[in-house]
Each structure stands twice: as structure tokens, then as C-alpha cells.
Amino acid sequence: MTGLPHRLTHGLRPSRPHHTTASAAVRFGKCLALFGFMSAFVAPTTYATPTHDIRLSAQRASYELTLAESSGGTTLSASGHMTYSVHDTCTAWATQQHLDIQSVTRNGGETHLVSDYTTLESKDGHHLAFRTVQKSNNTILQAVSGEATLTPNGGEVHYEKPLRKTLKLQAGTLFPMAHTAAILEAAASGKTEISPLLFDGTAADGAQYTYISTYGWEATPPAPPFALLAHLPTTRVHVAFFNTTPDSMMPDYEIGMRYFANGVSDKLDMDFGDFRMSGTLQHLSIPQAPKKC
């Protein structure tokens, strides 16, 4: 069994799976056909500050999650909700994500999965404080916390939980909000794929490879779900996450979504391996940026 989804791209990435010996529940990962195998594992690129009109904003969003597909009939039902908030503190982004999924499997019965994820990421991309707690039926599967720093030459992550340790981060690694900005900048620039390293603090094994496909940059999308999103460019993206072992040709997990230029996501497609869930944006508020910083 694996654990829950993590902060998706900029808050809506599922958290990396936590493997246990328990039965059923969610499992991330689906083969990427026609991917080119190791093509995602090129030397990290330094992703520059966005030059297009990419301005990430504070937000509070909630999503309804529904079962989209079940493979092999193992998962009989699945439903849930997710809330995601970003607070602009002038010098940093403070984020919170709460994910709650209830599923019923043919062999394992009912499973209640809960994930709470919080970060504080400096806007210069140099510092990240993080905390992740994942539970299954009120039992803690995983708790991860610590701080990470980055410089142009690389960086370090200092874990407090589950064990105190320090790991190196490669040059070119991005923190979550910077990762989102890089995706949007790539789409606005007409790039169809990028493969940055990501460190988000959802697992205790350091950074991971990501392979992102973007599908155009639409300046005036039809019928945005909320008036707050009117007149914002959008892009459809697909993100695959890989661990850093040399033989990792299969993604740990995948997610698709539509991104607006301010970092809000809708039309989520979350692949848990033996089942997929769709996420519909139900509520959205966008606080004003701080007047004095």
C-alpha cells in the first residue's frame, strides 16, 4: 500500500507515496508510454525568474474529489475533498494543504486517508521549511519535517523527522512555488516539456525528478470556473514524478491539471495507480496582495 497524494504542483501535487505492508489503499505510478525512458534525467537546468506575465497570487481553494476510473475492480468507491491555501507574507509564501480521501476496496474494506502539508518558502527560492503528516484510519503512516536551503551551486536539507539527518541538493533544484512558476513560464514561452528537480519536503529521501508536459498557452480560455479567473491565460499540464535511483524508468505518480497564470489549478486528474480521481474546484478566494512589504 502506498500513502496519499502530496501537494500538487504548487499545492496540488499529491505527496509522495509512503510504502507499507498494509493492504489496499492508494498506489501511485502508471507507465509513461513513448517517454524516452531516461530522457527526464538530463542535467538540471537553472530556471530563470519568469519574464512573462506570471504572477503567483495568494489563494484559498477547495476541491471535490470523485472516482474517475478503477482498474481491475479492486477499488469499489472513492471520494474526498482537498483544501489548499497560500498566504503572501511579502518575503515568503506560506502554504497549507489538507487532503481527505475515503475509499472502499474489495479486499481491504474501508480506508480513510488524511494528509496535512505545510510549507514556508522564501520568494528568492533560497529557503524552505516543511512539515508533512499522513494518516490512514487515524494511524500515522509518515511524519516528515525540516528545513532546506539552496544556492546557485546546490544546497542541503536538514530533516528533523522521521530521523535527524542532512542530505545534499543538486544545483538547479527547485522548491514548490518556484517549480510552479517554472511550469507556467515554460508554457508561456512555448516549451512543451521541462524536467526540473524538485524538493518539496513530502518524503525523507531528498529531491525527485519531475517531467512536465505542457499543452499550449491559451490567452482567453472559455468559461472560467470563477470570475476571479477571467482574462487569465491558462495551460494544461501533465506532471510525472520519479525518484532519483538510476533504474527509475517508471514514475512514482502522476497528475494532470489546468493552470491559470496566477497559480490556481482546476480540472485535476490524480492517478493513484489502481484508481484515478477527478478534482473539481468548488470554492475560490484570492486575497489582495499586502499593501506594505
Secondary structure as UniProt FT lines:
FT   TURN            9..10
FT   STRAND          11..12
FT   TURN            33..34
FT   HELIX           37..40
FT   STRAND          59..70
FT   TURN            72..73
FT   STRAND          75..88
FT   STRAND          92..105
FT   TURN            106..108
FT   STRAND          109..122
FT   TURN            123..124
FT   STRAND          127..136
FT   TURN            137..138
FT   STRAND          139..151
FT   TURN            152..153
FT   STRAND          154..161
FT   STRAND          165..169
FT   TURN            171..172
FT   HELIX           176..188
FT   TURN            189..190
FT   STRAND          193..194
FT   STRAND          197..198
FT   STRAND          208..218
FT   HELIX           227..229
FT   TURN            230..231
FT   STRAND          234..242
FT   TURN            246..247
FT   STRAND          253..260
FT   TURN            261..262
FT   STRAND          265..271
FT   STRAND          275..285
//
